[in-house]
Amino acid sequence: MKYGEVGKNWVWMLGLGLIFITLGVAGLMVLPLLSITSVTLFGAFMVVGGVLQMVQGITKAREWKSRTLHIVMGLIYVLGGIFAMINPVLATAIYTLILGLSLMFIGFLRIAVAFQNKDVSQWALMVLSGVLTVFLGLLIVLQWPWSSLWAVGLFISIDLIMAGANYIAIALAAKVEHEAEAKAAGG
């Protein structure tokens, strides 16, 4: 009995997967809106996190040597979050540029790691992964600032679609196992 409760409630998991895929596909249709909205929401999270860190620094860390630094870090979070909420278009553009440059750098590091591990049987796949990551980062950077309209929303949409596909796969596997267990118990 690998799936336990999921086997009994596989329809719920299947429905969840279909909802995730629907949300991901809907996100693909409104990439600019999804990108800007997600950065605005991220800004709100930064404000909440920053306020909590400042409160912690002021009220709970009175004896800490780094108390002032905790308060300053919280303030930076609050200011960054407010900036993202006040000007989400510019924040999305900046975030997208940083994302593209980061992907390029990470891709080059993956390639270097692959060449340092040529004795691993899958090192060529590691190189391919690095090349694709560099390519994706380059695509974002070369199309910047226009890539700000699609990059963040595209990543969120693809993640939702992949999560939905995962839920559906688990639900269908759980259904098959649950039916087999029911058949075995009844027969």
N, C-alpha and C positions, 0 to 999 in steps of 0.2 A: 504494500500500500504506500507508494511513493507520494501520491498527490493528496491523500487524506480529504480534508474539507474542500479543497479545490475540485476534487472529483465529484463531490456531491453538488457543488455550486458552480460547475463549469460554465453554465449559461451566463452567470454574472461576469465571469472573467472574459468570456467571448464578447459580451456587450461592452465591457470596459475597453477591450481592444478595438472594437469598431468605433467607439467614441473617440479614442485617441487618434485613430487613422483619419476620421472625419475632421477632427480639429486640425490635424497636420495638413490635410489637403486644403481646408479652408484657409489656413495660414499661408499656404503657397499662393493663394489668390489675392492676398492682401499683404504682401511682404513689406512694403514701406510702413504701413500702419503697425504691423506686428513688431518690426524693428524698433520704431520710435516708442511704442507702448511698452515694450520690454525694458528699454533703457530707462524710461520714466519710472516704471515699477522698481527697477533696480535702484534708482535714485532714492525712492521712498524707503527701500530696505536699508540703504546706506544711512539715511537720516535716523531711522529707528536704532540701528546698530550703534551709530555714533553717539546718540543721546544716552543710550544704555551704558556705553563705555565711559562717557563723561560722568554719569551718575555714579558708576562703580568707582571711578577715580576720586571723585569728591567725597563720597560717603563711606566706602568700604576699604579704601587703600590709603588711609591717613598715615600709616607708618611705613609705607613702601618707599624705597629710594626712587623708584620710577613713577611715582604718583603723577607728577607734572607731565611726564611723557604720555601716560595713559590718557590724561585729559586732553592733551594736544592731538593725539591720534584720533580721539573721539570727535574733536572739533573739525579735524580735516575730513573725516567721514561725513559729518553733517554738512560742511560747506560743499564737498563734492556731490553729495546727494541733492542738495538744494540746486546746485548748478545744473545737474542732470534733469531735474524736474522743471526748472525755469526755461532751459533751452535744450530740450531733448533732441532737436535736430543736430545741433552742433555737438552735443555729447555723443550721439550715435555716430557721427562722422569721426570724431576723435577715437572712440572705442573701436570702430571698424578699422581704422588705420593701424592702431596698436595691435589688433587681432591679426591683420594681414602680415605685419612685420614679425610678430611672434611666431606665426605659423611657418614663415620662411626660415627663421632661425632654428626652430624646433626640427624642421625637416632636414636642415643641414647637419644638425647634431645627430639625428637618426641615421643619416648616411654615414657619418663618421663612426658611430657605434657599430654599424653593420660591417664596415671595413676592418674594425678592430676585432671583430668576431667572425672572421671568415671560416673558422673551423666549425661553426654552427651550421647545421644542414640547411637551415632556412634563412641564411644571411642575405640571399638575393631578394627575398620577400621584404626583409628589413630595409634594403636599399630602395625597393619599389615604394614602400610606405613613405620613406623619406622624400623621394622624388615627388610623389603625389602631394605630400604636405607642402613642399616648396612651391609646387605648381599652384596649389590652391591659394597659398599666401600671395604669390606673385599675381595671380588673377585678381585678388582683392585689392592689392596695392596699385596695380596698373590701371584699374578702373576707378580708383578713388578720386573724388568723393562720391561718385555715383554708386559705387558698391555699398555705400552706407544704406542705400534704399533697399538692398536685398540680402546682404550677407547675414546679419544677425537673425532676421526673420526666417531665412532659408535654413539656418542651422537648427533653430527651434522647431520649425516645421518637420524637418527630416527626423529630428529626435522623436517627436511625437509619433510620426508614422512608424519608425522602427520600434518604439515602445509598444505601440498598438499591435504590430505584427508579432512581437514577442508574447504579449498577452493572449492573442488568438492561438498561437502555437501551443502555449501551455494549456489553454482551455481545451483545445481539441485532443491533445495527448491525455489530459485528465479525463475527458469524456470517454475515450476509448478504454482506458484502464478501469474506470468506474463501471462501465458496461460489462467488461470482462469479469470483474469481481462480482458483480450482481448475478451474472450468468453462472459463475462457478458456485456461488452460495446457494442459488436456487436449483441447481441441477446436480 
